[in-house]
Amino acid sequence: MAQSKRVALAALITLYATGVKADGTGLIGWYCPLAGNPSMSLIQDYWASHLGTGTIGKYDYVPVMSYEDALSAAREDESMASHSTNSTSGHNNGSHHKKRTGLFPRHGGHDTSSHEGLVAFNVSSHLPVTASGTEPLNETSFIGPEDWQLQYNYLYDFEANEAGHTTTTLTITLMAIFLPAILSLLRFIPGLTKSRGWAYWKSILVVPVMFGKRHREPTVAGNVPNSGQALYISLISILNILLWLGPYTVHQPQAGFASLKMQTISVVGNRAGDMAMGNVVALFLFSARNNILLYFTDWSHSTYEEELVREYWIWGIVGTVAVCAILPCSLLPVRQKMYEFFLGSHIILALLFIIGYYYHIWYLYEYNWGYEIFAPVAGGIWGLEHVVRLVRMAWQGNRKATIWTISDVDGEYIRIEIDGKPLEGGVAYLAFPTLSWRFWETHPFSVAHSGSLTSENSHQASTAGTREESVTVSRGSETDAEKAVNINQNTSVVSATEGRSTVFYARVRTGMTKKLASRVSGQQSEALRLRAIVEGPYHHSGDISPQLPHCKDILCIAGGIGITACLPYLRQGASGNTKLFWSSRKKGLITALTPALADLPRSVKVETVAGERLDLRGILTQELIGAPDDGALAIVMCGPPGMADEVRRDIVEIVRSNASCRAYVLLDEAYS
């Protein structure tokens, strides 16, 4: 067989002879992992795709012979070289090996003679040694042991560290997603809801604010998490740091990196990038309205000039700038004063981050190493979330909304009635396409009630009859904050949509609610009618329905418009006592919601106060300590941040200071 046709790579000979294995498996996939038996089909595929290429295989170069033929020819050449050497020993010493040179790696690698501390195999061959340069390898040659060891160190470190990157990324993703879900399953343990001991530990580890006294009421930097949230954030943060710190596999010298410093920078940076995308997957999942986990839990992102012209570097900058810009655009003052800007910028920047990350990987690695895997995962979650939103909107269909102002509230509240199939409760996102040019904007509103209860406003006073007189607000001494309201159970009202409607109440602030209030106040007619699109309903802060059957009594504490979040729980009721304590700065809001209160079960006890504060400490003390301890108490609160924080503090202090305190379940229905 002609020498020119006997093409064989010495790397294949060496790998085959020393037993380095290949299986082509794993998240990224390797031909030659450190364990396992090689598959002949994979070796053949490697042979067909890696001749004339670098680390990444391509099929552009077609071998002139199969792997088996090349291996057989290489062994024949080695045998002939050995025989020729032995037969000519002493007569023409070294003449056949005139091509043997110093052990230089091919393709511009390191000079092996300068690598101190390199431990190589003591092997030899009668074949000529590969020479440095870029000329094609057109004869069977032998790779020097030091060259082989340098490559082995590089590939060994690469595989071990890539496997570590994959493991740490999956660990942080799965922990961030499923740890809260697993912990939330504790609520299904029989008897735990009624346990005094569990109530005590909740008052220490879960309910209290992490530091200070404000949880719902924002600080300069934002909202302080409660202890349970802080424990979760701390655990995930510590886990990120520990997994990022190591372990790593590093060998020097090697063929890939000239120094330990450069290798460390590369390996640590790659792990940080992988873990970042693992966190992004969890972030995108938890930010989705249609997050499936919410249905299982009770919960409520000198070479600089050369690199800059490269596409992968440009897209890396795009993704980095986008994800960094999300933070200032999400600060609490921005959300409160420019909610529409916050919402739009959040969507655009998140999309830019995913696109930037994807192209940053693609322009550098294409689809060869699997680094891009988490980009379509996160992008898929984001895309599926918006598709589900559109489907839910289409399912609800096109509806009509009727908006009224409410009397005796100084224009602070409006009432929205949506026709069509009633929504039973929760939060619905409403869009009014004809309200402004931003037709896509949605705003969350709590479902107050549904059916033929309403038309209570100043423009329809004749329909409501003596509704104003049905509410009696008793104003006693300054210290007596609990005031009674007598609800006329026979109150008769007429709905603008003849019984098939859903009613919302909203506080007028900025953005959509301000536009609605301005439009309705400028109407010549009694009400404003607009086209509406409905998405939802969703649960409020969480779904505690599995825990409610274990609660003997229900206590609802509401402030202002927060009454709308409490009404579904009041309608559901409890086997024991169900009580509502509601304070409102505006008497007109209580008057407007009289029909909804009148529609509650007769067993519900309602106490309201207008223009004054509730005695929260007294109410909670009476219900947690003074009431008969024959079951757990469900506490539902929704109101201004200051009131919600006061309720939380009072619960913690009462439970910690009284061993006889009854068990409780707390649901903080936040609104902003």
N, C-alpha and C positions, 0 to 999 in steps of 0.2 A: 504494500500500500504506500502510495507516495507520501512523503513527509508533509507536504503542504495540506493534505487532506486529513492528516492525523492531528486534528485540533482538539485540545483538551485543556481545560483550566486547572491549574494546580490547586486552586482553592477547593474544587470538587474532589480531587484526589485526597487532599488532606482531611477535609470534612468527612469524607466517606471512611477513610482509614481510621480516624480517631473517634468515630462514633457520635459526632455531634448530631442531634436529632432535629427533626422538623415535623410540624403538624399543621401549619397554616391556620391555626385557630386563634381565638381571643378577640377582644373588642376591636383591636386594630388588625390583628392577623400577622403572624410571622411564619416564614418558611423554616427557619432554624431556631426554634425555641430551645431552652436549656434542658428540657425534659420531654420524654415521649419518643416513640419510634417513628422514623421517617416513613412517609408514604411515597411509594415510587411515583405515583401520579403527580404528587407535589414537586418531587425532585425534577421530574420531566417538565413540569410547568415552569419551574424556576429556570431550567436550562433554556427553554424556549423564549422566555421573556426577559432575561437578564444579560444576554450576550450583547456587548457593545453599549451597555447602559450603566448607570450608577446604581445607587441604592434602590431607587424606584424602578420597577420593571416595566418594560414596554415590549410590544410584539412587532416593532418596526424592523428588527433584524432577525432574519430567519436562519437558524443554524443549518449547515450543509449536511449534518448527520445527526442522528439521534443521540440522546445521552448515553444509552447503553453501548452504542458503537464507539463513541468518543472515549468512554471509560475503558473499554476493551483495548482500544488502540493506545491509550496512554499507558496502560499496564504493559503492553507489548513493547512500547518504546523504552520504558524503564528497564524491562528485562534485557532488551538488546543493549542498552547503555551499560548495564552492569556486566554483561558478558563481554562486551567490547573492551571494557576497562581491565577486566581480569586477564584477557588474552594478550593484551599489549603491554601489560605491566612490566616495567624495566627496560622496554625497547623504545617506547614513544610516550613516556610519562607525561600525562596531562594534555597530549595533543588533541584528544577527542573533546576535552573539556575547556577548550580555548574560550568558550563563551561564559564560563563561570566567572562571575565578578563578585565584588563586595555585595553584601545583602542590602540592596536598595529597594524600597517599595516602589511600585508603579504609580503612575498618575499623580505625581507631585506630592507624595506623602512625606513622612518624617524620615530623617536619616537614622536608621536603627543603630548605627555605631555610637550615637551620642546619647542613648537612653540608658542612664544609670539606674540600677535597681530593677531592670526588666528581667524576669525569670522566664526563660523559654524552654521548650522541649529539646532534649538532646537527640535530634533526629538528623539524618543525612540521606542523600540520594545521589545517584550517579548521573541524574539528569542535569542539564544546564540550569543555572539559577536565573530567575526573572530579573531583568534589568530595568532601571528607571527610565522614564520617558513616556511618550504617548503612542509609540508605534504599536500596531496590532500584535497580539500574541499569536504567532503562526507556527509555533512548534510546542511540543510538550515540554513544559519547564517545571522547575521546582521552586516553590515559595520558601524563602528562608524562614527558619523558626522564629526569629525576632519579628519579622514582618507579620507572620501569622499571629503571633501573640499580641501584637499591637491591635490588629483588627479584631481579634477575639475579645480583648479587654473593652474595646469600644462597643461591639455588638452586645456583649454580656451586660454592660452598664445600661445600654439603651433599652434592652428588653426588660431588665429588672425594674428600671425606673418608670418605663411606660406602664408596666403592670401595676406599679405602685400608684401612678397618677390615676389610672382607671379605678383602682380599689378605693382610693381616698375620695374621688369625685362621686362615685356611687354611694359611698358611706355617708357623705355629707348631704347628698340629695335625699336619700331614703330616710335618714334621721330627721332632717328638717321637715319632711312631709308627713312621716308616719308616727313620729314620737308624740305629737299632740293628739293624733287620732287614737293611739293606744291608750294614752292617759285619760282621754275623755270616756273611754269604755268603763272606767271605774264607776260611773254613775249607774251602770246596770247591775252592780253587785247588790244582791238582796240585803236590805236592811241598812246599807251605807247611808242613804239619804236621811234616815231617822236616827242615825248615831250621833250622840252628843260629842263623843270623842272626835269624830270626823268634822263636826262643826267647829270644834275648838282648833283643830289643826288647820282648817281652812282660814280661820281668822288670823292665823300666823303666817302661813305659807302662800296663800292664794289671794285673799280678798284685799288686804291693806296695800296702800300705795308704797312703792319701793322706797321713796324718801320724801320728806315734806308732808304736806297735807292735801295737795291737789293732784287729782288724777284726770277727771273730765275737764276741769277748769285749766286752760293751757297756761304754761309758763312762757318765758321769753323764747326758749329753745323748742317749745312744743309741749306735747302731753307726756307726763311722767307715767311709765307703765306701772301696773300693779305688781305685787310680788310674784304672782304666778307667771305673768308675762316676762318679768325681769329674769326669773329663773330659766325660762326657755331661751330668751335672748342670750343670756350668759353662757348657757350650755352649748348652744350652737356656735357662739363666738369662740369659746375656748376650744371646742372641737376643731374649728377651722384653723386656729393657730397651731394646735398640736399636730394635726395632719399635714400642715404646710411645713412645719419644722423638720419633718422626717418620718421614717428613715429614708435615706438615699443610698444608692450603691455607686461608689466612686473608685475607679482604678486609674492610676497613673504610673507610667506613661501609657498612652493609647493613641490610636490613629485619628480619633475624632477631634480632640481638643489638645492644644499645645500646653495648657497649664491647668492646674487644679482650680484656679480662680475662674477661668472661662467656662470650665465644665460645670462648676457650681452655679454660676449665674444662669446658664442655660437650663439646667435641670430644675432649679428652684423656680425660675420664671415660667417654665412649661407647666409645672404643677399648679402654680398660682392661677394661670389661665384656665386650666381644666377645672379647678375647684370653683373658680368664679362662675363658670357656666353652669356648674352643678347647683350653685346657690341661685342663679337666675331662673332655673327651671322651677325650683320651689317658690321663688318670688312671684313668677308669672302665674303659677297655679293658685296661690293664696290670694292674689289680687283679682282673680276672676269672680264675677258675680255668680256664675254657674259652676263654681268649684264643687266637684262631686263630694269632696271630703266634708263640706259643710252639712251634707245630709247625714253624715255619720258621726258628727261631733256636735258639741254644744257651743261652738264659737260664734261669735258674732263676725332698691333696685340699682470729634473731627471727621466722623462718618455720617453725621446728621444730614448734610447736604446730599450725599449719595443715596441715602435711604429714602429721602423725602420724595424722590421722583419715582419710586417703585410703587406699584399699585397696592401691594399688600400693606405697605407702610401707611399710605394715604387712608385706606379703609380702616386701618387700626386706629388712626387719629380720629376719624369720624365716629367710630364706636365709643372710643374713650371720652371724647368731648360730649357726646350725647348722654352717656350714662352719668357723667359728672354734672351736667346741666340739669338733670332731673332733680337733684337735691335742692338747689335754690328755688326752682320752680314749684317745689312741693312744700315749701315752708308754710306754717300755719297762717301768717298774715296774707300770703298770696291766695291760699285756699279760701279764706274768709272774704277777702275784698275783691278777688278776681277769679271766681270759681271757674268760669268758662275758659279763661286763659289757662288756668291750671290743668283742666281736663284736656283741652286740645294739645297743649305742649307735652303733657304726659304721654298721650298716645303717639304723637309724632316722634318724640325722643326715644321712646321704647322701641318703636319700629326702626328708627335709624340705628340704634344700638345692635339689634338683631342682624340687620343687613350689613352693618359695618363689621361685626364679628365674623359673619359668614364669609364675606369677601376677603377679609384679612387672612383667614385660613385658606380659602380656595386659591388665591393668587400665590400663596407660598407653598402649599402642600397639595393642592387640588383635593382629590378624594382618597389620598393614598394612606393616610395614617389615622383617620377616624376622628381627628380633632373637631371636625365640623358636626359631629353627631348631635351634640347638645343644642346647637343652633336651631335645627329643624324641630327638635323636641320642644324647646321654649317657644319658637315661632308657631308650632302647631297648636300648643295650648292657647296662645294669644289669638290665633286665627279661629280655632274652634269656639272659643268663648264668644267672639263677635258673631260667628255664624249662628250659634245657639240664641244669642240675643235677637237676631233678625227673625229667626224661626218663631221665637216666643211672641215677638211683635206681630208677625203675620198670623199666628194662631189667635191672638186677641182680636184681630181685625181692625177695620177703620171705625172710629167712634166719634161721638160728638160730646163736647164738654160745655157745661154751663157754669159760668163763674159769677159769684155775687160778692159784694162787700158785706161785712157784718156790722150791724149797728152797735153803737156804744163801745167801740174799741179804738177809736181815733185812727182808723185806717190801718191798724196794725195786723189784722187778720183777714183772710179771704176764705171763701168756701168754694170748692170745686166739685161738681157732680158730673160723673162720666156715665153715659148711657150704656146699655147692653148688659151682658151677663155679669151679675154682681161678683166682686172679689170678696172672699171670705175674711181676709185679714192679711197682716204683714205689711211689706213695703212694695209699692209699685213705682216704676220709673215712667214718668209721663213726658211725652214730647208734643209740642204744639207747632206743627210745621209752618203755619201761617202767622205765627206770632212775630217772628223776625227772620232775617236772612239766614241765620244759623239754624236751619230746619232740623239738623241732626241732633241737636242738644236734648238731653233728657235730664230730669230732676227727680230725686226720690221724694215720695210723699207716703205717709202712713195712712193706711185704710182706717177711717173712723167707723163707718158702718155701711151697710148696704140695704137696699129695699126701700119701702115707702115710709120713711121717717121724717123727711126734711122738707124744706122750704122756709127755714127760719132765717130771716134777714129783714132788714128795715123795709125792703120793697115789697114784702109779702106778709106784712103783719096781720092783715085781715085773714089770711089762711090759717095762721097759727092761733087765732082766737086770743085767749088769755094766757098765752105761753109766758109772757113776762111775769105774770102773777104766780105762775107755777113754781117759780124759784124764790125761795125765801132765804135771804142771807142775813143771818143774825150777827149783829155787831155788838159784842159785849165789852168786857174790859180789855185793856191792852195785852194782858198776859194770857188771856184765853184765846189761843190761836185756832182752836178747833171749832168751826162753825158748821151748823147743820144746814142742809138744803133739803127741802121737802119736795119730792118729785111726784107730780100728779100722774099716776099710772094710766089715766084715761086720756092723756094728751092726744089729740087727733091732728095729724098733719098730712099734707099731700106732697108727693114727690113730683118734681118737674118731669120725670120720665115714667110715671105711672108704675113705680115699684121695681123696675128692672134697672138699677143704677148702683153706682158705688160713689160714696161721698168722702171727700178729703177736706181737711182744714190745714191751712198753711199760714205761717207767720211771714209777713212781708219784710224782706231784707233787700239784697241786691240781686242782680241778674234776672232770672226768669220770673220769680215771684214779684219783683218790682215792676216788670213790664206788664204782667197780668193785672196788678192792682191799678196801674196807670191807665190801661185800656178800659177796664171795667168802670173806673170812676169817671172817665170821659164819655161814657155811653149815654145817649139820650133815653134808651130803653132801660128796663129794670135790670137786665143781666147781659153779660157778654157770652156769645156762643162761638166756639172755635172747633175746628177739627182737632182730634186728639189721637195719639198712638200710645198704646199701653204695653209696657214690658213688665212681666211679673205675674203674680206677686212673689216676693222673696220673704224669708224669715227676717226678723229684725236683727238683733245682735247674735242670736243663736236659737237653736231649737231645744227647749227644755221639756218638751211634751213627754218624753219618757220618764222624767222625774216628777211631773205634776201628779200622776196617780198616787205617788208615795207621800204626797204632802196633804196633811189634814186641812190646813187653812191656806188662804191666799190673801196677801196684803199688797195692795197697789198704792204707790205714792207717786203722784203726778204733779208737775208744775207747768202751768201755761198750756201750750199746744201739745205737751207730752202726754196729755190725756188720751190722744188718739192711739198711742202704742199700747196703752193699758186696757182699752176696751175689749180686745179679743180675749184676754185672759179673764176679764170680768164676766163676759158672756159664757165662757167655758165653765167657770165656777169651780168649786171644790166640794168635797164631801162634808166638810165642816163649815166654817165661817169664811165668807168672802167680803173683804172690806176695801173701800176706796177712800183715800184722803187726797183731795185735790185743791191746790191753791192757784189762783189766777189773779194777775194784776188788773185785769179788765173784767168787769161784771158781765159785759156783753158776750164774752166767749162762753161763760157758763150758761147764759140764756140761750145762745145759739145751739148748744149741745144738749139742751134739756130733752129733746125727743130721743136722743141716743141713750141718755141715762134712764129715761122712762122705759125704754125697751129692754133694760137689763132684767135678769131674773129677780123676782121679789125678795129672794133671800139675800141679795147683795145690799150691804149697808154702805151708804154714800154720805160722806161729810166733805163739805167744801168751805173755802174761805176766799173772799174777794178782797184784794188790796192788802192782805196781811200774810205773814209767814205761818207755816204750820209748826207746831211744837214737835219736831221730828224726834227729839230724844225721848219725849214722853210717849209718843206713839209706839216707837220701837221697843222701849222698855216694857210697856204694857203687853205687847204682842209676844215678845221673846221670853219674858219672865213671868208676867202677871197672868197670862192665859194658861189654861189647863194644858199640861204636857202630855197630850195623847196623840202626838204625831208631829211631823215636820211642818215648818212654815215656809211657804213660797213667798219671797219678797220681790216684787217687780217695781222698779223705779224708772221714771223717765221724766226729765225736766231739765232746767238750766244746769250747767256744769257745777256751779257752786252748791246747789241743793243736792245733786247726786254725790258729790264728794263728802258733804256733811252726813248723808245717810250712810255712806261706806264707813266713815270714821266712827260714827255712833255704833254701828253693828259690831265692828271690831272691838271697841272698848267695852261694850256690854257683854259680849261673849267671853272676852278674856277675864273680866272681873267677876263673872258669875258662873260658878260650876254647875248650877241648876238650869242654865239657859237651854232652851229647846233647840233641836236641830233646825237647820234652815237651808234653803236654796236661794241664791241671789242671782237676779237677772237685771243687769244694768242696760236699759234700752237707750243707747246714746243717740243724740241728735245734735247737730251743730247749725 
